[in-house]
Amino acid sequence: MSKRIPRAESQARTRERLLAAAAELFAERGVNGTSVEQIAERAGYTRGAFYGNFAGKPELVAALLNERTQHEYAELRAIADGPDPAAALRDWHRRRTADESAWLTLRLELLLYAVREQGPVRDSVRSRERFARDAHAAGLRHQAGAKAPDDLDQLALIVHALEDGLLIQRALDPDAVPAEAVVDAYLRITRAWLE
């Protein structure tokens, strides 16, 4: 006799599978090229299961970005609190670069969708980007300690934009842009800015 899964756990699994299916389809076909029915089918559910978890694609887009942001933030917090943050950050970027092309494709698609759609989706993406910049600023404050300059928010914006640009360049030309390019640029800029 199989053990019955609690409703909350079952709903969480359904939501996870829908998010994973949407991420795959959005990367393959784009947000506008993917229907709710295709997402539900890829996840192995019905349209009703989709709407039982999300009001529509805009809410799902926001959930995908939020999930990824929270996951990365938790990983980076652990790195910042570790014994050798610079070495750990290099290792993290090496691992991240291994699957970065798929995530970058999805992220760019979600950003384009947010720019086109405006409204709540754009607000959610804007919040996600602010959260990422704030996380960079917090890491920089932690790194600088008492020597932290007043303009760390500007440095966080530059670091965040540089990271995006380098990841795009790496996706387009991985032979010319090494996996550690983001970390190297980050360390050079922050050292110069914080010294």
N, C-alpha and C positions, 0 to 999 in steps of 0.2 A: 504494500500500500504506500503510495507516494505521500510525502508530507506536503501539506497545503501551505502555500506561500502567503504571508500576510498581505493584505490589500495595499498598504503603503509601499511595501517592498516591490510588489508586482507593478504598481504604478510607476515607481522610480525606474524599474528596468525598462518598462515600455517607453518612458520618456528618454532614457539613455539611447535606446535603439533607434528611436525616431530622430534624435539629434545626430547620431552617427550616420544614419541613412541620408539625412539632409546634407550633412557636411560632404559626403561623397558625391551626391548628385549636384550640389551647388558648384563644387569644384569642376565637375565634368561638364555641366550644362548651363551653369549660371543660375542665379536666383529666379530671374524671370522666365527662364527656360525650363524650370522644374515645377511640376504641379504638386499639390497636396496629395493627390492620389498616388503619384509616383513615389513620394516620400513614404507614405503608408505602406505601399506594396513592397518597396525595397526593405523596409523594416519588418515586414511580415504581419502587418496589421491592416485594419480597415480605416476608411476615412473618419469614421466615428472615433476611433482610438486617437487619431491625430487631434481632432477637435476636443477630445476629452483632456488633452494636455496643453494645447496651444490655441489661442484665439484665431491665429492665422500665421502666414509666413513671416510677417514683420516681427511678431513676438518670438518666433523661432530663431530668426536672424539675431535678435538681441540676446537670446539665451545662448546661442553658439559663441558669440563674442565674449559674453560674460563668463561662460564656463572656461574658455581658454585663458582669459585674463586672470581669473582667480587662481587657476592651476599654475600659471607661470609666476604669479606674484608669490604664492606659497613656496615654490621652488627657490626663487631668488632671495626670499627672506631667510631661508635655511642656509643659503650660500653666504649671505652677508654676515650671519651669526657664526659661521664656521671658523676653523682655525686658519685657513689660507684662502680667503675670498677670491683673490686673483686667479689662482690655480683652479679652484672649483668653478669659477665663471668660464674659464677656458674649456674645461671638460663639459660643462653644461652646453656651451655653444657648439662644441663638436657633435654632441649627441643630437642637439636640436637641428643642426644643419642637415643631418642624415634624412630627416623627413620634412625639411623646411619648404621644399618646392610645393608639396601638397598643401601645407598650411598657408603658405604665401598666396597661392592661387585662390584658396578659399577666402582668405582675409581681404585680398584686393577685390574680389567679387562682392563681398559683404559691404565693403566701403563704398564701392560704386553704387550698389543698391541703395545704401543710406543717402548718398548724395542726390540720387535721382528721386527717391521717394519722399524725402523731407519728413516732417511730422515726428511721430514717436520713435520711428526707427533711427532717424538722424539724431534725435535727442539721446537715445540709448548709445549710439556709437560715439557721440561727442563725450558722453559720460565715461565711456570705456577708455577713450583716448586721454581724457583728463586724469583718470585713475592711473593709467600707465605712466603719464608724465609725473604725477605726484609720487608714484612708486620710485621712479628714477631719482627724483629730488630727495626723497627720504633716504635712498641708498647713498646718494652723494653727501648728504648731511652726516650720515653715519660714518662715511669714509673720511670726511674732512674734520669731524669733531669740532673742537672749539675754533678752528681756523675757517669755518664755513663762511664764504662770502654771502652778501645779501642777494646776489643775483643767481642763486642756484636754480630758480624756476626757469630762467632763460637757458641755462646750461642743460637742464633736464629736457627742455624742448629740442634743443640742438641734438642731444644724444639720441632722443627718440626718433627724430627725423632722419638722422644719419643711419641709425640701425635699419630703419625701413628701406632707405636708399641702397645700403650695402646688401641687404637681403635680396632686393630686386636684382642688383647687379650680379650677385652670386647665382641666382636662379637662371639668369640669362647666359652667363659665361663662367661656369664653375672652375674651369681650368685657369682663368685669369684672376679670380677672386677667391682666395683661400678661405677655408671654414673659419679661421680665427680672425678674419678681417674686422669683424664687428668689435671683438674684444680688443684688438690692437688699437683701433681707432678710438674706442672708448677710453682706454688707458692713456693714450697720448693726449687726448683733449682734456681729460679730467686732471691729469698731472699738471699740464700747462695752466689750466684755469685755477686750480686749487693751490698752486705754489706761489 
